[in-house]
Amino acid sequence: MKEQTKKAGQNCETCVFYDYDEIEDCYYCTVNLDQDDLGNFLSGATKSCPYYRFYDEYKSVHKQI
């Protein structure tokens, strides 16, 4: 899903669902797409990832301040 998301104009590296797998030693998207969503995504019918959410690792720190 990474390539399709970048093609759609999103930065996967800043997404909440972009995780590192230590066993495979790579990053991947953890969103489970249904068949319709995957088809739209692969065909380029969507302009951006509908599941993209910005990941702010300092969000909890902001709440403590």
Order of alpha helices (4+ residues) and beta strands (2+ residues): alpha-beta-beta-alpha-alpha
